[in-house]
């Protein structure tokens, strides 16, 4: 008897029809149909750097955690100082495996009443939810906020556009968040960004997100932006992408994410893989994530081999710098300014190790 193969279609996000109406080219990403571009990646990239771009990131997982002993329970899984996280404050952190590898990178924020709001990556959210259910005590309640949509407004003019609709958001600073009201609709708005530019993330009920997207794109500063420009922007900003630059075999020290280990947690330990991670922090890891400026006009892509040891994990053409750039894991002895040879499909490329970000961050501190 032949076995019938069942193909599971991608899920549709609340803004799916809106994207298509705006001429988006849709692709499959993290189990969803997502817009890769509207007018073109380079044009959308430069618009965001100069004005404000609206990104649909509703595929990401929004979680709400509460219960007695929440902070202690989370600190057993993350290297963040959760106890010291004040209301309306945000923190970047990492979900760690017992070997010190990174299961996901995520954002935490403290809601009123002590609840923790967590945003995890779309491609890993079901694994993350399963991991949290397995390792958190029964006293902790985890609510997957799948009825909420999430959009990001990024760029130097984002605050101007958003403040017209939601007065008061201009008071937020980098890595802070708060509850706001927009025409009777509750919004949870944070100010951080995955582009290196000033920007906001807006959690909104799924049945209201199209109305919000329309209102935002009526502002002269704002255009919808696809995943293609989101990727090139975060690469210029030197920000890693889970599943590419981060994975369960990579530690925070190798990934150049040591800042995610808070001072108290470094001193106390008590998080998964602490012994290995703290040893690498003191003695150094064998490999480290670095930036690369690639000679010529052709980019090197993920999977290209660094001759002498290492691999490229992200690469592409930088619209801002008008040249190819990349991120790679290379031997820890490599220093900024040193040159490396990269092999891609039988061709040899020369690259220079570069500090990151490639384009300076413009966060509102």
C-alpha positions in Angstrom: 0.0 0.0 0.0 1.4 3.4 -0.9 1.6 6.0 1.8 -0.1 9.2 1.1 2.0 12.3 1.7 0.1 15.1 3.4 1.3 18.6 2.6 0.5 21.1 5.4 -0.1 24.5 3.9 1.5 27.6 5.4 -0.6 29.5 8.0 -1.9 32.9 7.1 -1.2 35.9 9.3 -3.8 38.6 10.1 -2.3 41.0 7.5 -2.0 38.5 4.7 -4.7 40.0 2.5 -3.4 43.5 3.2 0.1 42.5 2.1 -1.2 41.2 -1.2 -3.3 44.3 -1.8 -0.1 46.3 -1.5 1.7 44.2 -4.1 3.8 42.1 -1.8 5.7 39.1 -3.1 4.9 36.4 -0.6 7.2 33.5 0.4 7.1 30.7 2.9 9.0 31.5 6.2 8.7 29.8 9.6 5.5 28.1 8.6 3.8 31.3 7.4 3.2 33.1 4.2 5.3 36.3 4.6 6.0 39.4 2.4 9.6 39.3 1.1 9.4 42.6 -0.7 7.0 45.2 -2.1 8.9 47.8 -4.3 12.3 46.1 -4.1 14.7 45.2 -1.3 17.2 48.0 -1.8 14.6 50.7 -2.1 12.8 49.4 1.0 16.1 49.1 2.9 17.1 52.7 2.1 13.6 54.1 2.9 13.8 52.5 6.3 17.3 54.0 6.9 16.0 57.5 5.9 12.3 57.5 6.9 10.2 54.7 8.6 9.3 51.2 7.6 6.5 49.0 8.8 7.3 45.3 9.3 4.8 42.5 9.9 6.4 40.3 12.6 3.3 38.5 13.7 4.9 35.2 13.1 6.9 35.7 16.2 5.8 34.1 19.5 4.3 36.4 22.1 4.2 34.8 25.5 2.9 36.0 28.9 4.2 34.4 32.0 3.0 34.8 35.6 2.8 33.0 38.9 4.6 32.7 42.3 8.3 32.4 42.0 8.4 33.5 38.3 11.6 35.4 38.4 13.6 32.6 40.1 12.1 30.0 37.7 13.1 32.0 34.6 16.6 32.6 36.0 17.0 28.9 36.0 16.6 28.9 32.2 18.1 32.3 31.2 21.3 34.2 32.1 19.3 37.5 32.5 18.8 39.4 35.7 15.0 38.8 35.8 14.7 39.8 39.4 16.2 43.2 38.6 13.9 43.9 35.7 11.7 46.8 36.5 8.2 47.5 35.3 8.2 48.8 31.7 11.9 47.7 31.2 13.1 45.3 28.5 16.0 42.9 28.3 17.6 40.8 25.6 18.3 37.3 26.7 18.9 33.7 25.6 17.2 30.4 26.2 20.1 28.1 27.0 20.7 24.3 26.7 22.5 22.3 29.3 25.7 22.4 27.2 25.6 26.2 27.1 24.3 26.3 23.5 21.6 28.8 22.4 18.1 27.4 22.0 16.7 30.8 21.1 17.3 34.5 21.6 14.4 36.5 22.9 13.2 39.7 24.5 11.8 40.1 28.0 9.7 42.9 29.4 8.0 43.5 32.7 4.3 44.2 32.5 2.3 45.9 35.3 1.7 43.5 38.2 4.9 41.6 37.8 4.0 39.5 34.7 6.7 38.9 32.2 6.1 39.4 28.5 8.4 37.4 26.2 8.9 37.5 22.4 10.6 34.5 20.8 11.5 33.7 17.2 8.8 32.4 14.9 10.8 29.5 13.7 11.5 28.2 17.2 8.4 29.3 19.2 6.8 25.9 19.4 10.0 24.3 20.6 10.4 27.2 23.1 6.9 26.8 24.4 7.5 23.1 24.8 10.8 23.7 26.6 9.2 26.3 29.0 6.3 23.9 29.8 8.8 21.1 30.5 11.2 23.1 32.8 9.0 25.7 34.5 7.3 24.8 37.8 3.6 24.0 37.8 3.0 27.3 39.7 4.0 29.3 36.5 1.3 30.0 34.0 2.3 30.4 30.4 -0.1 32.1 28.0 0.7 32.0 24.3 -0.9 35.2 23.0 -1.7 33.9 19.6 -4.7 36.3 19.3 -2.2 39.2 19.2 -0.5 40.5 16.1 2.9 42.2 16.2 4.3 44.9 13.9 7.5 46.9 14.0 7.9 50.5 12.9 11.6 51.2 12.3 13.6 54.2 11.1 14.6 57.8 12.1 11.1 59.1 11.5 9.2 56.3 13.2 8.7 58.3 16.4 7.2 61.2 14.4 4.7 59.0 12.6 3.7 56.9 15.6 3.3 59.9 18.0 0.7 61.4 15.7 -1.5 58.3 16.3 -0.4 57.4 19.9 0.7 60.6 21.8 3.1 59.7 24.6 5.2 57.1 22.8 7.9 59.7 22.3 8.6 59.5 26.0 9.8 55.9 25.7 13.6 55.4 25.4 15.6 52.4 24.1 14.6 49.1 25.8 11.6 50.5 27.6 7.9 49.7 27.0 4.4 50.6 28.1 0.7 50.2 27.7 -1.1 52.7 25.4 -4.5 53.3 24.1 -5.2 54.0 20.4 -8.8 54.9 19.6 -10.0 52.4 22.3 -7.6 49.7 21.2 -5.0 48.6 23.8 -1.4 48.5 22.5 1.7 47.3 24.2 4.5 49.3 22.7 8.3 48.8 23.2 11.1 50.8 21.8 14.1 48.8 20.5 14.6 47.5 17.0 16.1 44.8 14.8 17.4 47.2 12.2 19.9 49.3 14.3 17.5 52.3 13.8 15.3 53.9 16.3 12.0 52.1 16.3 9.0 50.5 18.0 7.3 47.1 18.3 3.6 47.2 18.7 1.5 44.3 20.0 -2.1 44.8 18.9 -5.2 42.5 18.8 -5.2 40.6 15.6 -8.6 41.8 14.6 -7.3 45.4 14.8 -3.9 45.1 13.2 -5.1 45.9 9.7 -6.7 49.1 10.8 -3.5 50.1 12.6 -1.4 49.2 9.5 -3.6 51.4 7.3 -3.4 54.3 9.8 0.4 54.0 10.0 0.9 53.8 6.2 -1.3 56.9 5.8 1.6 58.8 7.4 3.9 60.2 4.8 7.0 58.8 6.6 5.8 55.2 6.5 5.9 52.4 3.8 5.5 48.7 4.3 8.7 46.8 4.2 9.4 43.1 3.6 11.6 40.4 5.0 14.3 40.9 2.4 15.1 44.4 3.7 14.6 43.3 7.3 17.4 40.8 6.7 19.8 43.3 5.0 19.1 45.9 7.7 19.9 43.6 10.6 23.0 42.4 8.9 24.3 45.9 8.6 23.4 46.4 12.3 25.5 43.3 13.1 22.5 41.5 14.7 22.4 37.7 14.6 19.5 35.7 13.2 18.6 32.5 15.0 19.0 29.4 13.0 21.8 31.0 11.0 24.2 32.9 13.2 22.9 31.2 16.4 22.1 27.6 17.1 22.2 24.9 19.9 25.9 24.3 19.3 26.9 27.9 19.7 27.5 29.5 23.1 26.9 33.2 24.0 30.7 33.8 24.1 31.3 32.4 20.7 28.4 34.4 19.4 29.8 37.7 20.8 26.7 38.0 23.1 28.5 38.2 26.4 26.5 41.3 27.2 23.4 39.1 27.7 25.1 37.7 30.8 24.2 40.2 33.6 26.8 41.0 36.2 24.9 39.3 39.1 24.3 36.1 37.0 28.0 36.0 36.0 28.9 36.1 39.7 26.2 33.6 40.9 25.9 31.3 37.9 22.9 29.0 38.2 21.9 29.1 34.5 22.2 26.2 32.0 25.7 25.7 30.7 27.1 28.3 33.2 30.3 26.4 33.9 31.3 26.2 30.2 30.1 29.7 29.4 31.8 31.4 32.3 35.0 29.5 31.5 34.9 30.7 27.9 34.3 34.2 29.1 37.5 34.1 31.1 39.7 31.9 28.9 38.2 32.6 25.5 36.4 30.4 23.1 38.0 28.6 20.1 35.8 30.5 17.6 34.0 33.8 17.6 31.4 35.7 15.5 32.9 38.5 13.5 32.0 40.9 10.7 33.6 40.6 7.3 34.1 43.2 4.6 34.2 41.2 1.3 36.3 42.4 -1.6 34.7 42.8 -5.0 30.9 43.0 -5.7 29.8 39.4 -5.3 28.5 38.5 -1.8 29.5 35.4 0.1 26.5 33.5 1.5 25.7 31.3 4.4 27.7 28.1 4.3 30.7 29.5 2.5 33.9 28.1 4.1 36.6 30.2 5.8 39.9 28.6 4.8 41.9 27.7 7.8 38.7 27.1 9.9 35.3 28.7 10.2 32.1 29.3 8.3 30.0 32.2 7.0 26.6 32.3 8.7 25.1 35.4 7.1 26.1 37.4 4.0 24.7 39.8 1.5 25.1 43.1 -0.3 24.9 46.2 1.9 22.8 48.9 0.3 24.1 51.5 2.7 27.8 50.7 2.2 27.3 49.6 -1.4 29.5 46.5 -0.9 29.2 42.9 0.2 29.4 42.2 4.0 29.0 39.1 6.0 29.1 37.5 9.5 31.2 34.4 10.2 32.6 32.3 12.9 36.4 32.3 12.6 39.3 31.3 14.9 39.4 33.5 18.0 42.9 34.7 17.1 41.5 36.7 14.1 41.7 40.4 14.9 40.0 43.4 13.2 41.9 44.4 10.1 43.2 40.9 9.4 42.4 39.2 6.1 40.8 35.8 5.5 40.2 33.7 2.4 36.7 32.3 1.8 35.8 29.5 -0.6 32.3 29.6 -2.2 31.4 27.2 -5.0 35.0 26.7 -6.0 35.8 30.5 -6.0 38.1 32.2 -3.6 37.1 35.5 -2.0 39.2 37.8 0.2 37.6 39.4 3.3 38.8 41.7 6.0 37.7 41.1 9.6 35.6 44.2 10.7 34.1 45.5 13.9 30.3 45.4 14.0 27.9 47.1 13.5 28.8 47.8 10.0 26.4 50.8 10.1 26.2 52.6 13.5 23.2 52.0 15.6 20.8 55.0 16.1 18.9 53.9 19.2 17.1 56.6 21.2 18.7 56.3 24.7 
